[in-house]
Amino acid sequence: MELALTIFFFALGIVFIVKGGDFFVDAASWIAEISGIPKLIIGATVVSLATTLPEMIVSVMAATQDKVDMSIGNAVGSVTANLGLILAIALICMPGVIKRNDYLMKSVMMVSASVIIAVCGIFGEINVVMCIILLLIFVCFIFENINSAKKSIVPREEDENFINLKSRRRVIENVVKFVLGTAGIVLGADMLVDNGSKLALAIGISERIIGVTLVAVGTSLPELITTITAIVKKQSALSVGNILGANILDLTLIMPIASIISGKALPVSLSSAMIDLPACLLVGVIAVVPAMIWSKFSRAQGIILLTVYAAYVVVTSCVVL
């Protein structure tokens, strides 16, 4: 009975996170419409920040409860899931030619952050120096997006639809969605950490495995929903921009914040150093390097990413270090 309740509240936590992320994305789309900022920029900033909140809150809460394996596993596992599962689905369904310059800086920042995290695995901890470097990458990411937004803003004409977007009713509606989305994400994240830890204990597996699989995929569901919506609406820029932006935030913001909250360097377990961090770097390279060379995202890339992610899940579930 207790195990059934744990599973129920774990699943309920995911539902709260998904719905909260959905409200956040709706509010972000409204911001894009009234501001005239391109969808790629909105996807990489506002939407990615909104859809990254679950990972951020889950990792920070796990760090405050001294569940470091779950904290690191969730952040790194979410990046691996975003690329190996979510981006893979997007590329299989929606391959296409891209403008290299639109994605180059974000790709370089994401791979650089992945390399730094992988190096942390060699030293066995994510220390203060590494956190500072990651935060500098985050600052560069924000400035790069602000500059891109300034250059790319397209003024909207005051037509009937635009006036309706700015109406008092729409403003109130989106403020309410913002508040409810925040509440849903915070509550869901709390339930996910508590019950994920109980689930790991009950089943007899490590918190790290729960972190890089169930919790990571659960907190990545907002990105998945955004991607599926983008596929349906044929908005690939919003989808890829969201995933790249979310990954940069996962790697450069979550780890330093978790370290600051816990008040110490985050120790990296042997399992994470040998499996999780290299897998994160590998899918990052597969996701962006070919696209930057040939200026296109291909279906073959998506298939390779999905295959690598499936192999990673099998290995991380079976190997105990």
HELIX and SHEET records of a PDB file:
HELIX    1   1 GLU A    2  SER A   35  1                                  34    
HELIX    2   2 LYS A   39  ILE A   42  1                                   4    
HELIX    3   3 GLY A   43  VAL A   47  3                                   5    
HELIX    4   4 SER A   48  THR A   64  1                                  17    
HELIX    5   5 VAL A   68  ALA A   81  1                                  14    
HELIX    6   6 ASN A   82  LEU A   87  3                                   6    
HELIX    7   7 ALA A   88  CYS A   93  1                                   6    
HELIX    8   8 ARG A  100  PHE A  123  1                                  24    
HELIX    9   9 VAL A  128  SER A  152  1                                  25    
HELIX   10  10 GLU A  160  LEU A  165  1                                   6    
HELIX   11  11 ARG A  168  ILE A  203  1                                  36    
HELIX   12  12 GLU A  207  ILE A  210  1                                   4    
HELIX   13  13 GLY A  211  VAL A  215  3                                   5    
HELIX   14  14 ALA A  216  THR A  219  1                                   4    
HELIX   15  15 LEU A  221  VAL A  232  1                                  12    
HELIX   16  16 SER A  236  LEU A  249  1                                  14    
HELIX   17  17 ASP A  250  ILE A  254  3                                   5    
HELIX   18  18 MET A  255  SER A  262  1                                   8    
HELIX   19  19 LEU A  270  SER A  271  1                                   2    
HELIX   20  20 SER A  272  ASP A  276  3                                   5    
HELIX   21  21 LEU A  277  TRP A  294  1                                  18    
HELIX   22  22 ARG A  299  CYS A  318  1                                  20    
SHEET    1   A 2 GLY A  96  VAL A  97  0                                        
SHEET    2   A 2 LYS A 296  PHE A 297 -1                                        
SHEET    1   B 2 GLU A 125  ILE A 126  0                                        
SHEET    2   B 2 LEU A 266  PRO A 267 -1                                        
END                                                                             
